[in-house]
Amino acid sequence: MNATRVLLADDHGLVRAGIRALIEKIPNVQVVGEASTGRAALELVKSKLPNLVLMDIGMAELGGLEALPRITKDFPGVKVIILSAHANEEYVIRALRSGAAGYMLKDAATAELELAITSVTEDKTYLSPSISRTVINDYLQRVGGPISPLEQLTPRQREILQLVAEGKSTKEIAYELDIGIKTVESHRLQLMDRLNIHDVPGLVRYAVRSGLVSAER
């Protein structure tokens, strides 16, 4: 049987080291790469072709919930388990809507990691037990229903929203995304209009509530 190839994506080196140490104890599972940003994770998925990505939500440049739909769209055979410190209903629902195979809390028991990996490799959906049944039932009822304002933004607008919330200037965003300054300004105006938020502090607060960036940043 071929080993399950796992990519770790988390912006904390100690967290990645801890997860790697746990995975090395699981039979027939191996870590093939590590990334500290969502953008780096996308590149490693292309080059390493893992079977599974364990991905944190709150990474710089491109968060886990933004990288997730790109992975599931471009690499449908790759499973993604979202790692998070929060059992927030909106985060869980967004992850499931975007194709996550699992949602695991970082305060879970160590034995849960092997259970989560085994479940998703068997084409099952894994959710940490402490995620309430209410969240799961609500998700099942809302599939196909109205989508949130954040989900109505284009991928590029969500990307710019995250970078704005991380404190990047218009020039820095244009350089990082390799687009023009006027294009950045246009996207920012459009996302402000769609969210009905018309100042940068408001965008930052919204990005934190929506899980694009961590409140600690």
C-alpha positions as CSV (number, residue, x, y, z in Angstrom):
1,M,0.0,0.0,0.0
2,N,1.3,3.4,-0.9
3,A,2.0,5.8,2.0
4,T,-0.3,8.8,2.5
5,R,1.6,11.9,1.5
6,V,0.9,14.8,3.8
7,L,1.7,18.5,3.4
8,L,1.7,20.7,6.6
9,A,0.7,24.3,6.3
10,D,0.9,26.4,9.4
11,D,2.6,29.7,10.1
12,H,4.1,28.5,13.4
13,G,7.2,26.4,13.1
14,L,6.7,24.7,16.5
15,V,3.2,23.7,15.6
16,R,4.4,22.1,12.4
17,A,7.2,20.3,14.2
18,G,4.8,18.9,16.7
19,I,2.4,17.7,14.0
20,R,5.3,16.2,12.1
21,A,6.4,14.3,15.2
22,L,3.0,12.9,15.7
23,I,2.6,11.9,12.0
24,E,6.0,10.1,12.0
25,K,4.4,7.7,14.6
26,I,1.5,6.9,12.3
27,P,2.1,3.8,10.1
28,N,2.0,4.4,6.3
29,V,1.8,8.2,6.6
30,Q,4.7,10.6,5.7
31,V,5.2,14.4,5.6
32,V,6.4,15.5,2.2
33,G,6.6,19.2,2.7
34,E,5.9,22.2,5.0
35,A,4.6,25.7,4.3
36,S,4.2,28.8,6.5
37,T,1.8,30.7,4.2
38,G,-1.2,29.8,2.1
39,R,0.5,30.9,-1.0
40,A,3.5,28.7,-0.3
41,A,1.1,25.8,0.4
42,L,-0.4,26.2,-3.1
43,E,3.0,26.0,-4.7
44,L,4.0,22.9,-2.7
45,V,0.7,21.2,-3.6
46,K,1.7,21.6,-7.2
47,S,5.3,20.4,-6.8
48,K,4.9,17.7,-4.1
49,L,1.4,16.3,-5.1
50,P,0.4,15.3,-1.6
51,N,-2.7,13.1,-0.9
52,L,-3.6,15.3,2.1
53,V,-3.0,18.9,3.3
54,L,-3.3,19.8,7.0
55,M,-3.9,23.5,6.8
56,D,-4.2,26.3,9.4
57,I,-6.8,29.0,8.9
58,G,-4.8,32.0,10.1
59,M,-1.8,32.2,7.8
60,A,-0.3,35.3,6.3
61,E,-0.6,36.3,2.6
62,L,-3.3,33.8,1.9
63,G,-5.4,32.2,4.7
64,G,-6.3,28.6,4.8
65,L,-10.0,29.2,4.0
66,E,-8.9,31.1,0.9
67,A,-6.3,28.6,-0.3
68,L,-8.7,25.7,0.3
69,P,-11.1,26.3,-2.7
70,R,-8.1,26.7,-5.0
71,I,-6.7,23.4,-3.9
72,T,-10.0,21.5,-4.2
73,K,-10.7,23.0,-7.6
74,D,-7.3,22.5,-9.2
75,F,-6.4,19.3,-7.4
76,P,-9.7,17.4,-6.7
77,G,-7.8,14.3,-5.6
78,V,-6.1,16.2,-2.7
79,K,-7.9,16.0,0.7
80,V,-7.7,19.0,3.0
81,I,-8.2,19.1,6.7
82,I,-8.5,22.5,8.2
83,L,-6.7,23.1,11.5
84,S,-8.2,25.8,13.7
85,A,-8.2,27.1,17.3
86,H,-11.9,28.0,16.9
87,A,-15.1,26.0,16.6
88,N,-16.7,29.1,15.0
89,E,-19.8,28.2,13.1
90,E,-19.0,30.4,10.1
91,Y,-15.5,29.0,9.8
92,V,-16.7,25.4,9.8
93,I,-19.5,26.1,7.3
94,R,-17.2,28.0,5.0
95,A,-14.6,25.2,5.1
96,L,-17.2,22.5,4.3
97,R,-18.8,24.6,1.5
98,S,-15.3,25.0,0.0
99,G,-14.7,21.3,0.0
100,A,-12.7,20.6,3.2
101,A,-12.6,16.9,4.0
102,G,-12.2,17.7,7.7
103,Y,-12.1,20.4,10.4
104,M,-9.9,19.7,13.4
105,L,-9.4,21.8,16.5
106,K,-5.9,22.5,17.6
107,D,-6.7,21.6,21.2
108,A,-7.8,18.1,20.2
109,A,-6.2,15.0,21.8
110,T,-3.1,13.8,20.0
111,A,-4.8,10.5,19.1
112,E,-7.4,12.4,17.2
113,L,-4.9,13.3,14.4
114,E,-4.5,9.7,13.3
115,L,-8.3,9.3,13.4
116,A,-8.8,12.4,11.3
117,I,-6.2,11.3,8.7
118,T,-7.7,7.8,8.5
119,S,-11.2,9.1,8.1
120,V,-10.5,11.4,5.2
121,T,-8.3,9.0,3.4
122,E,-11.3,6.6,3.5
123,D,-13.4,9.4,1.9
124,K,-15.2,10.3,5.1
125,T,-15.7,13.8,6.5
126,Y,-14.0,14.4,9.8
127,L,-15.1,17.0,12.4
128,S,-13.6,17.3,15.9
129,P,-16.1,15.9,18.4
130,S,-16.2,19.3,20.3
131,I,-17.7,21.0,17.2
132,S,-21.4,21.1,18.2
133,R,-24.1,19.0,16.5
134,T,-25.9,22.3,16.0
135,V,-23.2,23.5,13.6
136,I,-23.4,20.3,11.6
137,N,-27.2,20.4,11.4
138,D,-27.1,24.1,10.4
139,Y,-24.6,23.3,7.7
140,L,-26.8,20.6,6.3
141,Q,-29.8,22.9,6.2
142,R,-27.9,25.8,4.6
143,V,-26.1,23.9,1.8
144,G,-27.4,25.5,-1.4
145,G,-29.0,28.3,0.5
146,P,-28.0,32.0,0.7
147,I,-24.2,32.6,0.8
148,S,-22.5,35.1,3.1
149,P,-21.3,38.5,1.9
150,L,-17.7,37.3,2.1
151,E,-18.5,34.4,-0.2
152,Q,-20.0,36.8,-2.7
153,L,-16.6,38.5,-3.1
154,T,-14.4,37.3,-5.9
155,P,-11.3,35.4,-4.9
156,R,-9.1,38.4,-5.8
157,Q,-11.2,40.7,-3.7
158,R,-11.0,38.3,-0.7
159,E,-7.2,38.1,-1.3
160,I,-6.9,41.9,-1.3
161,L,-9.2,42.1,1.8
162,Q,-6.8,39.9,3.7
163,L,-3.7,41.8,2.6
164,V,-5.4,45.1,3.6
165,A,-6.2,43.7,7.0
166,E,-2.6,42.6,7.4
167,G,-1.6,46.2,7.0
168,K,-0.2,46.1,3.5
169,S,-0.2,49.3,1.5
170,T,-1.7,49.6,-2.0
171,K,1.7,49.6,-3.5
172,E,2.8,46.5,-1.5
173,I,-0.4,44.7,-2.5
174,A,0.1,45.5,-6.2
175,Y,3.7,44.3,-6.0
176,E,2.8,41.1,-4.2
177,L,0.0,40.2,-6.5
178,D,1.8,41.4,-9.6
179,I,-1.1,43.7,-10.6
180,G,-1.4,47.5,-11.2
181,I,-2.0,50.0,-8.4
182,K,-5.2,51.2,-10.0
183,T,-6.4,47.5,-10.2
184,V,-5.9,47.1,-6.5
185,E,-7.8,50.4,-5.8
186,S,-10.6,49.2,-8.0
187,H,-10.9,45.9,-6.3
188,R,-10.8,47.6,-2.9
189,L,-13.6,50.0,-3.8
190,Q,-15.7,47.1,-5.1
191,L,-15.3,45.0,-2.0
192,M,-16.1,48.0,0.2
193,D,-19.3,48.5,-1.8
194,R,-20.3,44.9,-1.5
195,L,-19.6,44.7,2.2
196,N,-21.0,48.2,2.8
197,I,-17.8,49.0,4.8
198,H,-16.1,52.2,3.8
199,D,-13.0,52.5,5.9
200,V,-9.9,50.4,6.5
201,P,-10.4,49.8,10.2
202,G,-13.9,48.4,9.4
203,L,-12.4,46.1,6.8
204,V,-9.9,44.9,9.3
205,R,-12.6,44.1,11.9
206,Y,-14.6,42.3,9.2
207,A,-11.6,40.2,8.1
208,V,-10.9,39.2,11.7
209,R,-14.6,38.2,12.3
210,S,-14.6,36.2,9.0
211,G,-11.4,34.3,9.8
212,L,-9.3,35.8,7.0
213,V,-6.8,37.1,9.6
214,S,-6.1,36.4,13.2
215,A,-7.0,39.0,15.8
216,E,-3.4,38.5,17.1
217,R,-1.9,40.1,14.0
